[in-house]
Amino acid sequence: MTPRSAPLWIVLFLAAAAALWWWQKPAPPPLPPAPTPPPPTLSDLAGVPDWASLNRYQSTITRTDFLRLMDQVFTVSPAWRDWIEVGTEDAKIRTTDGESLRLRFAPDGLASTPPRYWRTLAELPPAPPDRPLDGLKIAIDPGHIGGRWGKMEERWFQLPGSNLQVQEGDMTLQVAKLLKPKLEALGATVTLVRDQTEPVTTIRPEMLQDEARASQSGESIAKLAERLFYRTAEIRARAKLVNDTIKPDLVLCLHFNANEWGDPKAPTLVPANHFHMILNGGYTDDEVALADQRHDLLTKLLQGIHDEERKLAASAAAAFVEKTGMPPYLYSPDKRNNRNVDANPYLWARNLLANRLYECPVVYYEPYVMNSTEDYARIEAGDYEGEREVAGKMRPSIFREYASCVALGLERYFRERSPVR
């Protein structure tokens, strides 16, 4: 039998019911947005790096030199290869998740001068014999802040019963002001990164409360905000001033070293005394994993800064040792955040914020021990001309000795440039 067709009215009824159901059906929920890759992991107060800036260094460095610097200077383990894949002709650099930058190598023997605002010794024009620093642009960066900020930045101590407050930021500025005219007399153009015991940054600790909360380190918010102010915001402000405005051929970072002194109101004096220089390098695995630090490392490496830094630092150290006889500070083999440079016991590569962010050679001084018995006596004696008996020996002012050693090291290094004919 052939099935009979449904009556027309039933067909019309079913069609109307279906239309009514469809009209009343709730709209489907919108599709979730496509997932976006997480932002790169960054250091405190760092912005997302401009990876395209590395394109300036395409085909300027050979594969051999790239690997030498990465393995022997800038890192402490092979773990950097998790972030930078080195091929025969280029390096594939991980930037953000799912993205990478291809850096082409120069053929062996065909490396070229990379773009940069600073000049090497060989690139400087000839100078008169009595002005070996002629035309050289130098920025002096007196470490820390001092003044009313000294206690906050924990570079302050005072012996019981003494009126002397030892503040590293005050002392480095004192040395800087003695050093500036010495370098100018040798022909240099000299700029102080700071010329008073006040911060360069306009940021203050109370403005960093949110960033302190985000760190989740367990410390008090107020303490963390202070540390972000004087250790991070301040150095980043100085780096911006150096890189964008001063644009020197080198930066002199002046510091005084210290051993643990315990309670700053009743500090421990120690017999130790030592000296060393710090170059950029020795990035830990965790530091290479941070996008901004990986970018900064590559900027330092690709500009050829290390080779100039190590030669400058060697001359600077030799002058200090000759004049003071201070023994080297030796890092513990257990401390995996440094590399010795050129088997020189006075030269050590470490990744510090200042020597990482300044895009030029940095001569970073760590002489004396502020809380050593001998150096404390010299600090207590203050500044003076000539020599006086201090701690049982005729000595110049510790501040003038420091400035003279710095000037001597630079004078000797830059005397190697071509003389005016």
C-alpha positions in Angstrom: 0.0 0.0 0.0 1.1 3.5 -0.7 1.1 5.6 2.5 -1.3 8.5 2.5 0.0 12.0 2.8 -0.8 13.9 6.0 -3.6 16.4 5.8 -2.5 19.9 4.9 -3.6 21.4 8.1 -1.4 19.1 10.1 1.6 20.0 8.0 0.9 23.7 8.5 0.4 23.2 12.3 3.8 21.4 12.7 5.6 24.1 10.6 4.1 26.9 12.8 5.1 25.1 16.0 8.6 24.6 14.8 8.9 28.3 13.8 7.6 29.3 17.2 10.1 27.1 19.0 13.0 28.4 17.0 11.9 32.0 17.6 11.8 31.5 21.4 15.1 29.4 21.6 17.7 31.3 23.6 20.7 32.6 21.7 23.8 30.4 22.1 26.4 31.9 24.4 29.1 33.8 22.6 32.3 31.9 21.9 35.1 32.6 24.3 37.8 34.9 22.9 40.9 33.1 21.5 43.4 32.7 24.2 46.2 35.2 24.2 49.7 34.2 25.2 50.7 35.2 28.7 52.9 38.3 29.0 56.6 37.6 29.2 58.0 37.2 32.7 59.8 40.4 33.6 62.0 41.8 36.3 60.7 44.3 38.9 59.5 47.5 37.2 60.7 46.4 33.8 58.8 47.1 30.6 58.2 44.6 27.8 61.5 44.7 25.8 61.7 46.0 22.3 63.0 42.8 20.6 63.0 44.5 17.2 65.9 46.7 18.5 68.1 43.7 18.1 67.7 43.7 14.4 70.3 46.5 14.3 72.9 43.8 15.1 72.1 41.5 12.2 75.2 39.9 10.6 77.6 41.9 12.9 78.9 39.1 15.2 80.3 35.7 14.2 78.9 32.4 15.5 82.3 31.7 17.2 82.3 35.0 19.1 78.6 34.7 20.1 79.2 31.2 21.6 82.4 32.3 23.3 80.7 35.2 25.1 77.6 33.3 26.0 79.4 30.3 27.4 82.4 32.0 29.0 81.2 35.4 30.1 77.5 36.1 30.2 76.0 32.9 31.7 76.9 30.4 34.4 75.5 27.2 32.8 74.4 25.8 29.4 70.7 26.4 30.4 70.7 29.5 28.3 70.2 27.2 25.3 66.6 26.7 26.5 66.0 30.2 25.3 68.4 30.7 22.5 68.8 28.0 19.8 72.1 28.4 18.0 72.3 27.1 14.4 75.1 27.2 11.9 74.0 30.5 10.4 71.8 32.1 13.0 70.5 32.1 16.5 66.8 31.7 17.2 65.9 33.8 20.3 62.8 33.1 22.3 61.0 36.4 23.0 57.5 35.8 24.2 55.6 32.5 24.2 55.2 31.2 20.7 57.4 33.9 19.2 61.1 34.2 18.4 63.6 36.5 16.7 66.2 35.2 14.2 69.6 36.8 14.6 71.9 36.1 11.6 75.6 35.6 12.2 78.4 37.2 10.3 80.7 34.8 8.4 84.0 34.1 10.1 86.4 36.9 9.6 83.6 39.3 8.5 82.3 40.7 11.8 81.5 44.4 11.6 81.2 47.3 14.1 77.7 47.3 15.6 75.6 50.5 16.0 76.1 52.2 19.4 76.5 55.6 20.9 79.9 55.0 22.6 83.4 54.7 21.1 86.1 52.2 21.8 89.7 53.3 22.4 90.5 52.4 18.7 87.7 54.6 17.5 88.6 57.8 19.3 90.4 60.5 17.3 94.1 61.3 18.2 94.7 63.2 21.4 97.5 65.5 22.7 100.0 63.7 24.9 99.1 65.8 27.9 95.4 65.3 27.4 94.9 61.5 26.8 91.2 61.8 27.6 90.6 64.5 25.1 87.1 64.4 23.7 86.1 61.4 25.8 82.6 61.5 27.3 82.5 60.1 30.8 79.6 59.7 33.2 80.4 59.3 36.9 77.7 57.4 38.8 78.2 57.8 42.5 76.6 54.6 43.9 73.6 54.7 46.2 71.9 58.0 47.4 73.0 58.8 50.9 71.7 61.8 52.8 68.3 61.3 54.4 67.9 58.1 52.3 71.0 56.4 53.7 69.3 54.5 56.5 66.5 53.3 54.2 68.9 52.0 51.6 70.8 50.1 54.4 74.2 51.6 53.4 74.6 53.3 56.8 76.2 52.6 60.2 77.4 54.5 63.3 79.6 53.3 66.1 78.2 53.8 69.6 79.4 57.1 71.1 80.6 58.4 67.7 79.1 61.4 65.8 80.3 59.9 62.5 77.5 58.4 60.3 79.1 56.2 57.6 76.9 56.5 54.5 78.1 55.0 51.2 76.0 57.3 49.1 77.7 60.4 50.8 81.2 59.0 50.3 80.8 58.0 46.7 79.5 61.5 45.9 82.5 63.0 47.7 84.9 60.9 45.6 83.0 61.8 42.4 83.4 65.5 43.1 87.1 65.1 43.6 87.4 62.9 40.5 85.6 65.1 38.1 88.2 67.9 37.9 91.0 65.4 37.6 89.4 63.8 34.5 88.6 67.2 33.0 92.2 68.3 33.4 93.1 65.2 31.3 90.7 66.3 28.6 87.5 64.5 29.3 83.9 65.8 29.2 82.5 64.7 32.6 78.9 64.5 33.8 77.8 63.4 37.2 74.7 61.1 37.1 73.8 62.6 40.4 75.4 65.6 42.1 73.6 65.6 45.4 72.3 63.2 48.0 68.9 63.0 46.4 67.4 60.4 44.1 67.4 60.8 40.3 64.0 59.1 40.0 60.8 61.1 40.7 59.2 57.9 42.1 58.9 57.5 45.8 58.2 54.4 48.0 54.6 55.2 48.6 54.0 55.1 44.8 55.1 51.5 44.6 52.7 49.9 47.1 50.8 47.9 44.3 54.0 46.6 42.9 55.1 45.6 46.4 51.9 43.7 47.0 52.2 41.9 43.7 55.6 40.4 44.7 54.1 38.1 47.3 57.5 37.7 49.0 56.2 37.6 52.5 58.0 40.8 53.6 56.1 43.9 54.7 54.6 46.0 51.9 56.4 49.1 53.2 59.8 47.5 53.2 59.4 46.0 49.7 58.2 49.4 48.3 61.3 51.0 49.8 63.5 48.5 48.2 61.8 48.8 44.8 62.4 52.6 45.1 66.1 52.7 45.9 67.3 49.5 44.3 65.2 49.4 41.1 63.3 52.6 40.3 66.4 54.7 41.1 68.8 52.6 38.9 66.3 52.6 36.1 66.1 56.4 36.2 69.8 56.7 36.1 70.0 54.3 33.2 67.5 56.3 31.2 69.5 59.5 31.9 72.7 57.8 30.8 71.4 56.1 27.6 69.0 58.8 26.4 70.7 62.1 27.4 74.4 61.8 28.5 75.3 59.0 26.0 78.9 58.6 27.3 81.8 56.5 26.1 81.9 54.9 29.5 80.3 55.0 33.0 82.3 55.0 36.2 80.2 53.3 38.9 81.8 54.3 42.3 81.1 52.1 45.3 82.7 51.2 48.7 82.5 47.6 49.7 81.7 46.2 53.1 81.5 43.0 55.1 78.5 42.1 57.2 78.3 44.6 60.0 75.2 43.4 61.9 73.3 46.1 63.9 74.0 49.4 62.1 73.8 51.2 65.4 76.4 48.9 67.0 78.3 47.6 63.9 81.0 45.0 63.9 84.4 46.2 62.6 86.5 43.5 60.8 90.2 43.2 60.0 89.5 42.4 56.3 90.3 44.7 53.4 89.9 43.9 49.7 89.1 45.3 46.3 87.6 44.0 43.0 85.9 45.3 39.8 82.6 44.1 38.5 81.8 43.6 34.8 78.5 42.6 33.3 78.0 38.9 32.9 77.5 35.7 35.0 73.7 35.7 34.4 72.0 32.9 36.4 69.5 30.5 34.8 66.6 32.3 36.4 67.9 35.6 35.1 68.2 34.4 31.5 64.6 33.2 31.8 63.4 36.8 32.4 62.5 38.4 29.0 63.9 41.8 29.8 67.2 40.5 31.2 67.6 38.2 28.2 67.2 41.2 26.0 69.6 43.3 28.0 72.2 40.5 28.0 72.0 40.3 24.2 72.3 44.1 23.8 75.5 44.1 25.9 76.9 41.2 24.1 76.1 42.4 20.6 77.4 45.8 21.1 80.8 44.4 21.9 80.8 46.0 25.4 82.6 43.2 27.2 85.9 43.3 25.4 86.1 47.1 26.1 85.0 46.6 29.7 87.6 44.0 30.5 90.5 46.1 29.1 89.3 49.2 31.0 88.7 47.2 34.2 92.2 45.6 34.0 93.9 49.0 33.8 91.7 50.4 36.6 92.4 47.4 38.8 96.2 47.6 38.2 96.3 51.2 39.2 94.4 50.6 42.4 96.5 47.6 43.4 99.7 49.5 42.6 98.7 52.5 44.8 96.9 50.7 47.7 98.2 47.1 47.7 94.7 45.8 48.5 94.3 42.1 48.1 91.5 40.8 45.7 88.0 39.9 46.9 87.4 36.3 45.9 83.9 34.9 45.3 83.1 31.6 46.9 83.0 28.7 44.4 79.6 27.8 45.9 78.1 31.1 44.7 76.9 30.5 41.2 76.2 34.1 40.1 79.6 35.2 38.8 82.4 34.4 36.5 86.1 35.3 36.8 87.4 37.3 33.9 90.7 36.6 32.2 92.0 34.7 35.2 92.5 38.1 36.9 91.7 37.8 40.6 90.4 41.4 40.7 87.9 41.1 37.8 84.5 39.4 38.2 81.5 39.3 35.9 78.2 39.6 37.7 74.7 40.7 36.5 73.9 43.9 38.4 71.1 46.2 37.4 73.4 49.2 36.7 76.0 47.4 34.7 73.3 45.6 32.8 71.1 48.7 31.9 73.9 51.1 30.9 74.4 50.5 27.2 78.1 51.3 27.2 81.2 50.0 29.0 80.9 50.3 32.7 83.9 50.5 35.0 82.4 49.3 38.3 84.6 49.8 41.4 84.3 48.0 44.7 87.3 49.1 46.7 87.9 49.2 50.5 85.8 47.7 53.3 83.8 50.5 55.0 83.6 48.6 58.3 87.2 47.4 58.3 89.2 48.7 61.3 91.7 50.3 58.9 89.3 51.9 56.5 86.9 53.0 59.2 89.8 55.0 60.7 90.5 56.6 57.3 86.8 57.5 56.8 86.8 58.9 60.3 89.8 61.1 59.5 87.8 62.7 56.7 89.1 64.5 53.6 92.4 66.4 53.7 95.3 67.4 51.5 98.7 65.6 51.5 99.3 62.8 54.0 98.5 62.3 57.7 99.2 59.5 60.1 96.1 57.3 60.2 95.9 53.9 61.8 99.7 54.0 62.4 100.7 54.9 58.9 101.2 58.0 56.7 98.3 58.0 54.3 96.4 60.3 51.9 92.7 60.9 52.4 90.8 57.8 51.5 88.6 59.9 49.2 91.5 61.5 47.4 93.3 58.2 47.1 90.2 56.6 45.5 89.9 59.5 43.0 93.6 59.4 42.1 93.5 55.7 41.5 90.6 56.0 39.2 92.2 58.8 37.2 95.5 57.0 37.0 93.9 53.8 35.6 92.0 55.8 32.9 95.0 57.9 32.0 97.2 54.9 31.4 94.5 53.1 29.3 93.7 56.0 27.1 97.4 56.9 26.5 97.4 54.0 24.1 95.2 56.0 21.6 96.9 57.6 18.7 98.7 60.9 19.5 98.1 64.1 17.7 100.8 64.5 15.0 
